[in-house]
Amino acid sequence: MESITKKQILESIGKVYEQSKNCKLENSFFESIKSELDTLSQYFKTSDNQTFFIAMVFALNYKGDTVDLNDLIEYFDCNPMKILEYSDDFEYLNKVGIFEKKKSRHRVKLAGANDQFVIHEKITEAILENKPFPKINKKRINGIIDLLEQLYKLGDQRDDDKISTFELFREVEKLIVHNTHFPLIEKVKQFSLSTEDTYLFCT
């Protein structure tokens, strides 16, 4: 398979950006940009939907700011419920490190409503330097102290209204599920506590 060049990537992202204005996220729109998504998916190794949102966040980031769901809703002129159908794609892109997620403190406290996205810097650098898609190393938890510190930081973010209580416990649950190899967490799991009580026990 031929490598995708910087020019091809930027041209495809540009076309997706231009054609998505007021697209309402209709099925016919996705058919119209299939060629561009195919090109970009080869580079990012993501699904068409994920590739579409990568292209949009990439383009909008270069207008000088992070991107939240409200920005996309306005640009697409779509029903807010329509974009929520793609929440799993945003979650995946954040999980693998393609998106970096930040929090806004100026919106309503609803799950996902305050999420702001930016493309990982390594990816923008790779594209602009005409390099292959980079390997992104997500921060690993190296020990139980590291895990307890992350739980504590989540509490700080909640205290500062950077995340909601719902988001706090969602992230706590993920940390617990992915770190049962630590003896302390394995022991806590045996108590069959709620997520809230598990969090309080560990902090």
Phi, psi and omega in degrees: 000132180293145176287149181271130183274162176305315182299316180296317181297310183293322177295318180293318177298318179299318180293318178299315180299312183294317185283342183276352178300122180059030183283343180063010181058035179283153182301323181297328178295315181297327177294325184288339181249017184302320181298316179294319180294323178298316179298311183291325180296330177297325181280310185278342182057049180231168178290167180302315181297315180297318180298320179302314182287330173299313181300317182292314180294321177303308182296314183290329175300324181283000169272359169108015182204168171291168183237128174244175184299325180295322176301316182290319178301315180294318183292319180279344186054050183245163173298131180306327180293334181295317183286334177294340177297341182256017183299327179296326178293318177296319180297317180296314183296328174287319183298319182274356174093001178292318173260144166253130186255133176236170182243138172263145180256012189243017181238180178292156184268078176236147181305123176086342186292333182259004181288131176238137188241145174219144178290138178304135185302325180299327182288315179296321178297316182298317181296312184291337178262009177059043181249162177297164178302129186280158173277128182250120181264110174287145181299125180265150175272117189264356180182173183296327178296318178299317179296313181297326177294320179294321177297319179296318180296324176299320177298320177298318180296323178292318179299326181271007181061026176279334174226158179275168176298321178301313181293324177304307184288332175295316179291324177299314181299319178297315181298319180293312182300321185273000184227033179288354177287345175280132182306320180298314181293321177299320179293317180298321180300328181293339179283347181055044179281160173290165178300319180298313181291326176298316179299313181296322180296320185276347182245000000 
